[in-house]
């Protein structure tokens, strides 16, 4: 894939998520207009910054970059994603498919939850489509992944985004 196209696709990812949100909102508004009076729009919350993940050795990073370049993901694209999102994680899955994920921001997660309402399966698919940097996933490609892998990736994204259970957060913390 052309490097410029990859960068443009990622830069448009938030716009695509916003379009999905708008479409979901319009659909719900039409349903509500037919059934009940209009409701007030939800209030936006500020974005939060994420803590960086521990660093790895330079040689390991070079091997990851080389491996991903062989799969069609350019180093330039990955550097831009790292600059934009602060942290990106590479998960080399056992079947030869590697996944590059990024954290989600509170604003993005709020938009995703609003799109899917209370559908847990749809929530996981939207999280994967939004936070997997490489390869780009769609609803169809998510359905083709090995069983268990979507849940694993969603859990990794959630933890990277600091959306983890309070009990786990306490086990990871240290008392002074």
C-alpha positions as CSV (number, residue, x, y, z in Angstrom):
1,X,0.0,0.0,0.0
2,X,1.2,3.5,-0.8
3,X,2.7,5.3,2.2
4,X,0.7,8.5,1.6
5,X,-2.5,6.5,1.4
6,X,-1.8,4.9,4.8
7,X,-1.2,8.2,6.4
8,X,-4.3,9.7,4.9
9,X,-6.4,6.7,6.0
10,X,-5.2,7.1,9.6
11,X,-5.7,10.8,9.6
12,X,-9.3,10.1,8.4
13,X,-9.9,7.5,11.1
14,X,-11.3,10.0,13.6
15,X,-13.4,11.6,10.8
16,X,-14.8,8.2,9.9
17,X,-15.6,7.5,13.5
18,X,-17.3,10.8,13.8
19,X,-19.3,10.1,10.6
20,X,-20.4,6.7,12.1
21,X,-21.4,8.6,15.2
22,X,-23.4,11.1,13.2
23,X,-25.2,8.4,11.3
24,X,-26.0,6.5,14.4
25,X,-27.3,9.7,16.0
26,X,-29.4,10.6,13.0
27,X,-30.9,7.1,12.9
28,X,-31.8,7.3,16.6
29,X,-33.2,10.8,16.2
30,X,-35.5,9.6,13.4
31,X,-36.7,6.7,15.6
32,X,-37.2,9.0,18.6
33,X,-39.0,11.6,16.4
34,X,-41.4,9.0,15.3
35,X,-42.0,7.7,18.9
36,X,-41.2,10.5,21.4
37,X,-40.1,14.1,21.9
38,X,-36.5,15.0,21.1
39,X,-33.8,14.6,23.8
40,X,-30.8,16.9,24.6
41,X,-27.5,16.0,22.9
42,X,-24.8,14.4,25.2
43,X,-22.1,16.5,26.8
44,X,-18.5,15.9,25.5
45,X,-15.7,15.2,28.0
46,X,-12.1,16.3,27.7
47,X,-9.4,13.9,26.4
48,X,-6.9,12.3,28.8
49,X,-3.3,11.5,28.2
50,X,-2.0,7.9,28.5
51,X,1.0,6.7,30.3
52,X,3.8,5.3,28.0
53,X,4.5,1.6,27.9
54,X,7.9,0.4,29.0
55,X,10.6,0.8,26.3
56,X,12.3,-2.1,24.6
57,X,15.8,-2.4,23.2
58,X,16.8,-0.7,19.9
59,X,17.6,-4.0,18.2
60,X,14.1,-5.4,19.1
61,X,12.4,-2.3,17.7
62,X,14.4,-2.6,14.4
63,X,13.3,-6.2,14.1
64,X,9.7,-5.3,14.6
65,X,9.9,-2.5,12.1
66,X,11.5,-4.8,9.5
67,X,9.0,-7.5,10.1
68,X,6.1,-5.1,9.7
69,X,7.6,-3.6,6.6
70,X,7.7,-7.1,5.1
71,X,4.0,-7.4,5.8
72,X,3.2,-4.1,4.0
73,X,3.2,-1.6,6.9
74,X,5.7,1.2,6.3
75,X,8.0,2.5,9.0
76,X,7.0,6.1,8.1
77,X,3.3,5.2,8.8
78,X,4.2,3.6,12.2
79,X,6.4,6.6,13.2
80,X,3.5,8.9,12.4
81,X,1.1,6.8,14.4
82,X,3.5,6.8,17.3
83,X,3.8,10.6,17.1
84,X,0.0,11.0,16.9
85,X,-1.0,8.5,19.6
86,X,2.1,8.4,21.9
87,X,2.1,4.6,22.2
88,X,1.6,1.8,19.8
89,X,2.0,-1.8,20.6
90,X,2.9,-4.7,18.2
91,X,1.3,-8.1,18.9
92,X,2.9,-10.8,16.7
93,X,0.1,-13.5,16.7
94,X,1.1,-17.1,16.3
95,X,-0.5,-17.6,12.9
96,X,1.9,-15.1,11.3
97,X,-0.5,-12.2,11.5
98,X,0.8,-9.2,13.4
99,X,-1.4,-6.5,14.9
100,X,-0.4,-3.0,15.8
101,X,-2.7,-1.3,18.3
102,X,-3.0,2.1,19.8
103,X,-4.8,3.5,22.9
104,X,-8.2,5.0,22.6
105,X,-9.0,8.4,24.1
106,X,-12.0,9.0,26.3
107,X,-13.7,11.1,23.6
108,X,-13.3,8.2,21.1
109,X,-14.6,5.6,23.6
110,X,-17.6,7.8,24.4
111,X,-18.4,8.1,20.6
112,X,-18.0,4.4,20.2
113,X,-20.3,3.6,23.1
114,X,-22.9,6.1,21.7
115,X,-22.8,4.4,18.3
116,X,-23.3,0.9,19.6
117,X,-25.6,1.7,22.5
118,X,-25.7,-1.5,24.6
119,X,-24.6,-4.1,22.1
120,X,-21.4,-5.7,23.5
121,X,-20.5,-7.5,20.3
122,X,-20.8,-4.3,18.3
123,X,-18.7,-2.5,20.9
124,X,-15.8,-4.9,20.5
125,X,-15.9,-4.6,16.7
126,X,-16.0,-0.8,16.8
127,X,-13.0,-0.8,19.3
128,X,-11.1,-3.1,17.0
129,X,-11.9,-1.0,13.9
130,X,-10.8,2.2,15.7
131,X,-7.7,1.1,17.6
132,X,-6.0,-1.5,15.4
133,X,-3.6,0.5,13.3
134,X,-2.4,-2.4,11.2
135,X,-3.9,-4.3,9.5
136,X,-7.0,-2.1,9.1
137,X,-9.9,-4.2,10.3
138,X,-13.5,-4.0,9.1
139,X,-16.6,-5.9,10.4
140,X,-15.9,-8.6,7.8
141,X,-12.2,-9.1,8.6
142,X,-13.0,-9.1,12.4
143,X,-15.4,-12.0,11.7
144,X,-12.6,-13.9,9.9
145,X,-10.1,-13.7,12.9
146,X,-9.5,-16.9,14.9
147,X,-11.9,-17.4,17.8
148,X,-10.6,-15.6,21.0
149,X,-8.3,-13.2,19.1
150,X,-10.8,-10.3,18.9
151,X,-11.4,-10.6,22.7
152,X,-7.6,-10.7,23.3
153,X,-7.1,-7.6,21.2
154,X,-10.0,-5.7,22.8
155,X,-8.5,-6.5,26.2
156,X,-5.1,-5.3,25.2
157,X,-6.5,-2.1,23.7
158,X,-8.6,-1.5,26.9
159,X,-5.6,-2.0,29.1
160,X,-3.4,0.2,26.9
161,X,-6.1,2.8,27.0
162,X,-6.4,2.5,30.8
163,X,-9.9,1.1,30.6
164,X,-9.2,-1.6,33.1
165,X,-11.2,-2.9,36.1
166,X,-10.5,-1.0,39.3
167,X,-9.4,-4.1,41.1
168,X,-6.7,-4.7,38.5
169,X,-5.6,-1.0,38.7
170,X,-5.1,-1.4,42.4
171,X,-3.0,-4.6,42.0
172,X,-0.8,-2.7,39.6
173,X,-0.4,0.3,41.9
174,X,2.1,0.7,44.7
175,X,1.4,2.2,48.1
176,X,3.8,5.0,49.4
